[in-house]
């Protein structure tokens, strides 16, 4: 039997999907935007300040195996990778 049985979408899932679809049209509240900016800056600061730590060195060594594509910039290095 290769025929697939179509499942009905529940009313709850229809509401959730509708909410998500409309979310793109709504601006984020200013406090959310402000906190997000701080989180992004904190992430970059952690990546840059931690570039000489052993986990970062291991990650850079691993990334060296994926440098043929060169589509992605690796923060705090001159490397690019796929």
N, CA, C and O atoms as CSV, one atom per row, in Angstrom:
chain,resi,resn,atom,element,x,y,z
A,1,UNK,N,N,0.836,-1.189,0.000
A,1,UNK,CA,C,0.000,0.000,0.000
A,1,UNK,C,C,0.874,1.243,0.000
A,1,UNK,O,O,1.537,1.548,0.991
A,2,UNK,N,N,0.870,1.941,-1.094
A,2,UNK,CA,C,1.698,3.139,-1.181
A,2,UNK,C,C,0.890,4.418,-1.054
A,2,UNK,O,O,1.461,5.508,-1.016
A,3,UNK,N,N,-0.415,4.305,-0.989
A,3,UNK,CA,C,-1.251,5.501,-0.851
A,3,UNK,C,C,-1.097,6.080,0.543
A,3,UNK,O,O,-1.166,5.369,1.545
A,4,UNK,N,N,-0.888,7.392,0.582
A,4,UNK,CA,C,-0.744,8.060,1.877
A,4,UNK,C,C,-2.110,8.527,2.364
A,4,UNK,O,O,-2.956,8.961,1.582
A,5,UNK,N,N,-2.295,8.432,3.632
A,5,UNK,CA,C,-3.525,8.880,4.254
A,5,UNK,C,C,-3.327,10.328,4.688
A,5,UNK,O,O,-2.396,10.622,5.438
A,6,UNK,N,N,-4.179,11.229,4.234
A,6,UNK,CA,C,-4.013,12.628,4.627
A,6,UNK,C,C,-4.623,12.851,5.998
A,6,UNK,O,O,-5.748,12.435,6.276
A,7,UNK,N,N,-3.862,13.509,6.839
A,7,UNK,CA,C,-4.309,13.787,8.199
A,7,UNK,C,C,-4.931,15.179,8.241
A,7,UNK,O,O,-4.419,16.114,7.625
A,8,UNK,N,N,-6.012,15.306,8.953
A,8,UNK,CA,C,-6.660,16.603,9.115
A,8,UNK,C,C,-5.847,17.454,10.092
A,8,UNK,O,O,-5.276,16.946,11.057
A,9,UNK,N,N,-5.811,18.740,9.824
A,9,UNK,CA,C,-5.099,19.662,10.710
A,9,UNK,C,C,-6.051,20.077,11.819
A,9,UNK,O,O,-7.167,20.530,11.562
A,10,UNK,N,N,-5.599,19.916,13.053
A,10,UNK,CA,C,-6.462,20.220,14.194
A,10,UNK,C,C,-6.697,21.727,14.291
A,10,UNK,O,O,-5.887,22.511,13.797
A,11,UNK,N,N,-7.787,22.132,14.915
A,11,UNK,CA,C,-8.054,23.559,15.096
A,11,UNK,C,C,-6.936,24.277,15.868
A,11,UNK,O,O,-6.617,25.430,15.577
A,12,UNK,N,N,-6.353,23.594,16.841
A,12,UNK,CA,C,-5.260,24.198,17.612
A,12,UNK,C,C,-4.072,24.486,16.699
A,12,UNK,O,O,-3.496,25.573,16.751
A,13,UNK,N,N,-3.705,23.518,15.864
A,13,UNK,CA,C,-2.585,23.717,14.947
A,13,UNK,C,C,-2.902,24.797,13.914
A,13,UNK,O,O,-2.007,25.534,13.501
A,14,UNK,N,N,-4.146,24.897,13.497
A,14,UNK,CA,C,-4.534,25.965,12.570
A,14,UNK,C,C,-4.343,27.331,13.225
A,14,UNK,O,O,-3.861,28.264,12.582
A,15,UNK,N,N,-4.719,27.457,14.502
A,15,UNK,CA,C,-4.541,28.723,15.216
A,15,UNK,C,C,-3.074,29.056,15.395
A,15,UNK,O,O,-2.667,30.202,15.201
A,16,UNK,N,N,-2.270,28.055,15.767
A,16,UNK,CA,C,-0.837,28.271,15.952
A,16,UNK,C,C,-0.196,28.698,14.626
A,16,UNK,O,O,0.585,29.649,14.594
A,17,UNK,N,N,-0.519,28.007,13.551
A,17,UNK,CA,C,0.043,28.335,12.243
A,17,UNK,C,C,-0.376,29.733,11.805
A,17,UNK,O,O,0.427,30.474,11.238
A,18,UNK,N,N,-1.628,30.097,12.065
A,18,UNK,CA,C,-2.104,31.443,11.731
A,18,UNK,C,C,-1.374,32.515,12.520
A,18,UNK,O,O,-1.028,33.563,11.974
A,19,UNK,N,N,-1.140,32.263,13.797
A,19,UNK,CA,C,-0.411,33.206,14.647
A,19,UNK,C,C,1.014,33.404,14.134
A,19,UNK,O,O,1.499,34.531,14.036
A,20,UNK,N,N,1.671,32.303,13.812
A,20,UNK,CA,C,3.047,32.380,13.316
A,20,UNK,C,C,3.095,33.120,11.985
A,20,UNK,O,O,3.989,33.936,11.764
A,21,UNK,N,N,2.146,32.845,11.100
A,21,UNK,CA,C,2.127,33.497,9.789
A,21,UNK,C,C,1.935,35.008,9.918
A,21,UNK,O,O,2.493,35.766,9.125
A,22,UNK,N,N,1.170,35.447,10.887
A,22,UNK,CA,C,0.922,36.884,11.081
A,22,UNK,C,C,2.052,37.583,11.832
A,22,UNK,O,O,2.133,38.811,11.825
A,23,UNK,N,N,2.921,36.812,12.477
A,23,UNK,CA,C,3.979,37.400,13.302
A,23,UNK,C,C,4.940,38.265,12.496
A,23,UNK,O,O,5.481,39.237,13.024
A,24,UNK,N,N,5.161,37.932,11.235
A,24,UNK,CA,C,6.078,38.721,10.408
A,24,UNK,C,C,5.575,40.141,10.179
A,24,UNK,O,O,6.368,41.047,9.922
A,25,UNK,N,N,4.279,40.336,10.269
A,25,UNK,CA,C,3.691,41.659,10.033
A,25,UNK,C,C,3.673,42.539,11.280
A,25,UNK,O,O,3.325,43.717,11.203
A,26,UNK,N,N,4.046,41.975,12.429
A,26,UNK,CA,C,3.998,42.728,13.680
A,26,UNK,C,C,5.404,43.134,14.107
A,26,UNK,O,O,6.304,42.295,14.130
A,27,UNK,N,N,5.606,44.400,14.444
A,27,UNK,CA,C,6.931,44.807,14.911
A,27,UNK,C,C,7.213,44.249,16.309
A,27,UNK,O,O,6.307,44.050,17.119
A,28,UNK,N,N,8.495,44.006,16.559
A,28,UNK,CA,C,8.878,43.550,17.896
A,28,UNK,C,C,8.774,44.718,18.874
A,28,UNK,O,O,9.033,45.860,18.496
A,29,UNK,N,N,8.401,44.451,20.112
A,29,UNK,CA,C,8.382,45.511,21.121
A,29,UNK,C,C,9.795,46.057,21.332
A,29,UNK,O,O,10.764,45.301,21.271
A,30,UNK,N,N,9.917,47.341,21.577
A,30,UNK,CA,C,11.219,47.986,21.740
A,30,UNK,C,C,12.087,47.325,22.812
A,30,UNK,O,O,13.286,47.166,22.582
A,31,UNK,N,N,11.546,46.932,23.972
A,31,UNK,CA,C,12.397,46.252,24.959
A,31,UNK,C,C,12.996,44.949,24.421
A,31,UNK,O,O,14.126,44.604,24.767
A,32,UNK,N,N,12.264,44.234,23.594
A,32,UNK,CA,C,12.768,42.994,23.003
A,32,UNK,C,C,13.911,43.307,22.039
A,32,UNK,O,O,14.923,42.606,22.029
A,33,UNK,N,N,13.757,44.349,21.235
A,33,UNK,CA,C,14.813,44.756,20.303
A,33,UNK,C,C,16.077,45.135,21.074
A,33,UNK,O,O,17.181,44.738,20.700
A,34,UNK,N,N,15.914,45.894,22.140
A,34,UNK,CA,C,17.064,46.349,22.935
A,34,UNK,C,C,17.804,45.173,23.572
A,34,UNK,O,O,19.032,45.117,23.516
A,35,UNK,N,N,17.086,44.251,24.164
A,35,UNK,CA,C,17.713,43.086,24.795
A,35,UNK,C,C,18.397,42.219,23.738
A,35,UNK,O,O,19.476,41.679,23.982
A,36,UNK,N,N,17.776,42.085,22.572
A,36,UNK,CA,C,18.371,41.304,21.492
A,36,UNK,C,C,19.698,41.904,21.058
A,36,UNK,O,O,20.661,41.170,20.837
A,37,UNK,N,N,19.767,43.217,20.931
A,37,UNK,CA,C,21.018,43.886,20.570
A,37,UNK,C,C,22.108,43.585,21.585
A,37,UNK,O,O,23.255,43.335,21.216
A,38,UNK,N,N,21.752,43.609,22.855
A,38,UNK,CA,C,22.732,43.315,23.903
A,38,UNK,C,C,23.218,41.868,23.814
A,38,UNK,O,O,24.406,41.597,23.992
A,39,UNK,N,N,22.305,40.944,23.538
A,39,UNK,CA,C,22.693,39.541,23.408
A,39,UNK,C,C,23.629,39.332,22.220
A,39,UNK,O,O,24.589,38.568,22.314
A,40,UNK,N,N,23.354,40.003,21.110
A,40,UNK,CA,C,24.213,39.875,19.929
A,40,UNK,C,C,25.603,40.430,20.229
A,40,UNK,O,O,26.609,39.798,19.905
A,41,UNK,N,N,25.663,41.606,20.844
A,41,UNK,CA,C,26.963,42.182,21.195
A,41,UNK,C,C,27.723,41.290,22.171
A,41,UNK,O,O,28.935,41.115,22.043
A,42,UNK,N,N,27.020,40.735,23.135
A,42,UNK,CA,C,27.649,39.847,24.109
A,42,UNK,C,C,28.199,38.596,23.429
A,42,UNK,O,O,29.276,38.118,23.784
A,43,UNK,N,N,27.468,38.069,22.460
A,43,UNK,CA,C,27.925,36.887,21.731
A,43,UNK,C,C,29.200,37.185,20.961
A,43,UNK,O,O,30.151,36.406,21.013
A,44,UNK,N,N,29.230,38.317,20.238
A,44,UNK,CA,C,30.437,38.679,19.506
A,44,UNK,C,C,31.613,38.913,20.457
A,44,UNK,O,O,32.734,38.493,20.168
A,45,UNK,N,N,31.368,39.570,21.571
A,45,UNK,CA,C,32.442,39.807,22.547
A,45,UNK,C,C,32.996,38.490,23.062
A,45,UNK,O,O,34.210,38.348,23.212
A,46,UNK,N,N,32.133,37.532,23.333
A,46,UNK,CA,C,32.585,36.233,23.819
A,46,UNK,C,C,33.383,35.496,22.745
A,46,UNK,O,O,34.396,34.866,23.048
A,47,UNK,N,N,32.933,35.570,21.495
A,47,UNK,CA,C,33.656,34.888,20.420
A,47,UNK,C,C,35.036,35.509,20.208
A,47,UNK,O,O,36.023,34.793,20.037
A,48,UNK,N,N,35.103,36.838,20.219
A,48,UNK,CA,C,36.368,37.520,19.961
A,48,UNK,C,C,37.329,37.347,21.129
A,48,UNK,O,O,38.508,37.059,20.924
A,49,UNK,N,N,36.841,37.518,22.344
A,49,UNK,CA,C,37.734,37.407,23.497
A,49,UNK,C,C,38.162,35.969,23.761
A,49,UNK,O,O,39.187,35.738,24.402
A,50,UNK,N,N,37.396,35.010,23.280
A,50,UNK,CA,C,37.717,33.613,23.533
A,50,UNK,C,C,38.462,32.925,22.407
A,50,UNK,O,O,38.661,31.711,22.448
A,51,UNK,N,N,38.875,33.684,21.401
A,51,UNK,CA,C,39.493,33.069,20.220
A,51,UNK,C,C,40.788,32.326,20.543
A,51,UNK,O,O,41.149,31.397,19.820
A,52,UNK,N,N,41.487,32.701,21.591
A,52,UNK,CA,C,42.750,32.041,21.939
A,52,UNK,C,C,42.592,30.902,22.942
A,52,UNK,O,O,43.580,30.277,23.325
A,53,UNK,N,N,41.369,30.628,23.368
A,53,UNK,CA,C,41.146,29.540,24.323
A,53,UNK,C,C,41.152,28.188,23.602
A,53,UNK,O,O,40.863,28.123,22.408
A,54,UNK,N,N,41.474,27.125,24.312
A,54,UNK,CA,C,41.556,25.800,23.673
A,54,UNK,C,C,40.312,25.376,22.868
A,54,UNK,O,O,40.477,24.825,21.780
A,55,UNK,N,N,39.079,25.607,23.349
A,55,UNK,CA,C,37.935,25.199,22.528
A,55,UNK,C,C,37.874,25.941,21.182
A,55,UNK,O,O,37.504,25.356,20.163
A,56,UNK,N,N,38.234,27.210,21.187
A,56,UNK,CA,C,38.227,27.967,19.940
A,56,UNK,C,C,39.318,27.478,19.000
A,56,UNK,O,O,39.099,27.375,17.793
A,57,UNK,N,N,40.476,27.181,19.537
A,57,UNK,CA,C,41.563,26.657,18.702
A,57,UNK,C,C,41.156,25.321,18.078
A,57,UNK,O,O,41.459,25.052,16.915
A,58,UNK,N,N,40.474,24.494,18.854
A,58,UNK,CA,C,40.000,23.208,18.328
A,58,UNK,C,C,38.960,23.424,17.230
A,58,UNK,O,O,38.972,22.727,16.215
A,59,UNK,N,N,38.066,24.382,17.430
A,59,UNK,CA,C,37.045,24.676,16.420
A,59,UNK,C,C,37.679,25.198,15.135
A,59,UNK,O,O,37.267,24.813,14.040
A,60,UNK,N,N,38.676,26.070,15.260
A,60,UNK,CA,C,39.365,26.587,14.072
A,60,UNK,C,C,40.105,25.467,13.351
A,60,UNK,O,O,40.111,25.419,12.121
A,61,UNK,N,N,40.722,24.579,14.097
A,61,UNK,CA,C,41.399,23.443,13.475
A,61,UNK,C,C,40.392,22.583,12.714
A,61,UNK,O,O,40.669,22.143,11.599
A,62,UNK,N,N,39.236,22.346,13.307
A,62,UNK,CA,C,38.177,21.572,12.651
A,62,UNK,C,C,37.700,22.292,11.387
A,62,UNK,O,O,37.489,21.655,10.356
A,63,UNK,N,N,37.530,23.614,11.460
A,63,UNK,CA,C,37.027,24.386,10.321
A,63,UNK,C,C,38.006,24.385,9.151
A,63,UNK,O,O,37.598,24.582,8.006
A,64,UNK,N,N,39.272,24.167,9.418
A,64,UNK,CA,C,40.269,24.140,8.330
A,64,UNK,C,C,39.961,23.049,7.304
A,64,UNK,O,O,40.395,23.138,6.156
A,65,UNK,N,N,39.224,22.033,7.708
A,65,UNK,CA,C,38.849,20.961,6.785
A,65,UNK,C,C,37.701,21.358,5.861
A,65,UNK,O,O,37.369,20.616,4.936
A,66,UNK,N,N,37.099,22.506,6.096
A,66,UNK,CA,C,35.931,22.925,5.320
A,66,UNK,C,C,36.156,24.283,4.654
A,66,UNK,O,O,35.240,25.104,4.598
A,67,UNK,N,N,37.352,24.522,4.154
A,67,UNK,CA,C,37.684,25.844,3.612
A,67,UNK,C,C,37.576,25.934,2.095
A,67,UNK,O,O,37.949,26.959,1.524
A,68,UNK,N,N,37.086,24.910,1.429
A,68,UNK,CA,C,37.020,24.956,-0.030
A,68,UNK,C,C,35.905,25.849,-0.545
A,68,UNK,O,O,36.052,26.453,-1.607
A,69,UNK,N,N,34.807,25.951,0.166
A,69,UNK,CA,C,33.643,26.722,-0.302
A,69,UNK,C,C,33.817,28.225,-0.098
A,69,UNK,O,O,33.474,29.012,-0.981
A,70,UNK,N,N,34.336,28.622,1.035
A,70,UNK,CA,C,34.614,30.018,1.386
A,70,UNK,C,C,33.371,30.914,1.406
A,70,UNK,O,O,33.468,32.101,1.098
A,71,UNK,N,N,32.221,30.371,1.758
A,71,UNK,CA,C,31.003,31.178,1.808
A,71,UNK,C,C,30.733,31.781,3.178
A,71,UNK,O,O,29.929,32.706,3.289
A,72,UNK,N,N,31.380,31.285,4.220
A,72,UNK,CA,C,31.127,31.790,5.566
A,72,UNK,C,C,32.380,32.359,6.197
A,72,UNK,O,O,33.451,31.756,6.129
A,73,UNK,N,N,32.242,33.523,6.812
A,73,UNK,CA,C,33.354,34.135,7.517
A,73,UNK,C,C,33.426,33.559,8.922
A,73,UNK,O,O,32.400,33.395,9.583
A,74,UNK,N,N,34.617,33.257,9.373
A,74,UNK,CA,C,34.819,32.760,10.730
A,74,UNK,C,C,35.285,33.923,11.581
A,74,UNK,O,O,36.345,34.498,11.332
A,75,UNK,N,N,34.500,34.266,12.578
A,75,UNK,CA,C,34.751,35.432,13.415
A,75,UNK,C,C,36.129,35.324,14.072
A,75,UNK,O,O,36.556,34.246,14.485
A,76,UNK,N,N,36.806,36.459,14.157
A,76,UNK,CA,C,38.099,36.603,14.818
A,76,UNK,C,C,39.202,35.792,14.144
A,76,UNK,O,O,40.176,35.395,14.784
A,77,UNK,N,N,39.034,35.553,12.843
A,77,UNK,CA,C,40.078,34.864,12.085
A,77,UNK,C,C,40.054,35.401,10.651
A,77,UNK,O,O,39.162,36.155,10.265
A,78,UNK,N,N,41.037,34.999,9.896
A,78,UNK,CA,C,41.056,35.356,8.476
A,78,UNK,C,C,40.511,34.236,7.620
A,78,UNK,O,O,40.581,34.284,6.392
A,79,UNK,N,N,39.967,33.227,8.276
A,79,UNK,CA,C,39.469,32.048,7.563
A,79,UNK,C,C,38.024,32.244,7.085
A,79,UNK,O,O,37.228,32.977,7.672
A,80,UNK,N,N,37.739,31.546,5.991
A,80,UNK,CA,C,36.357,31.393,5.530
A,80,UNK,C,C,36.125,29.913,5.350
A,80,UNK,O,O,37.074,29.159,5.137
A,81,UNK,N,N,34.896,29.489,5.431
A,81,UNK,CA,C,34.588,28.068,5.302
A,81,UNK,C,C,33.156,27.896,4.837
A,81,UNK,O,O,32.375,28.845,4.777
A,82,UNK,N,N,32.839,26.651,4.509
A,82,UNK,CA,C,31.469,26.355,4.073
A,82,UNK,C,C,30.564,26.200,5.267
A,82,UNK,O,O,29.369,25.948,5.108
